[in-house]
């Protein structure tokens, strides 16, 4: 988890309606790629 604001941005967070079809996998992939670049830059 990058932030603790998920409940404010995603109404299904930790609810029974939080199902795979509601997730934005393309956006998640972009976030993971960006965080990976940041972490890689910090470690080097």
C-alpha positions in Angstrom: 0.0 0.0 0.0 1.4 3.3 -1.0 -1.1 5.5 0.8 -3.8 5.1 3.3 -6.4 6.9 1.3 -7.9 3.9 -0.6 -11.2 4.1 1.2 -11.7 7.7 0.0 -10.9 6.8 -3.7 -12.4 3.3 -4.0 -15.8 2.8 -2.6 -15.5 -1.0 -2.7 -12.4 -1.2 -0.5 -12.7 -4.1 1.9 -16.4 -4.5 1.0 -18.2 -7.6 -0.4 -18.4 -5.7 -3.7 -14.6 -5.5 -4.0 -14.3 -8.0 -6.8 -11.7 -8.4 -9.5 -13.9 -7.0 -12.2 -13.9 -3.6 -10.4 -10.1 -3.2 -10.4 -8.2 -1.1 -13.0 -5.3 -3.4 -13.8 -3.7 -1.1 -16.4 -3.6 1.7 -13.8 -2.2 -0.6 -11.2 0.5 -1.8 -13.6 1.5 1.9 -14.2 1.7 2.5 -10.5 3.9 -0.6 -9.9 6.2 0.4 -12.7 6.6 3.9 -11.3 7.2 2.7 -7.8 9.7 0.2 -9.1 11.6 3.0 -10.8 11.6 5.1 -7.7 12.8 2.2 -5.5 15.4 1.3 -8.1 16.7 4.9 -8.1 16.9 5.0 -4.3 18.7 1.7 -4.0 21.4 2.5 -6.5 
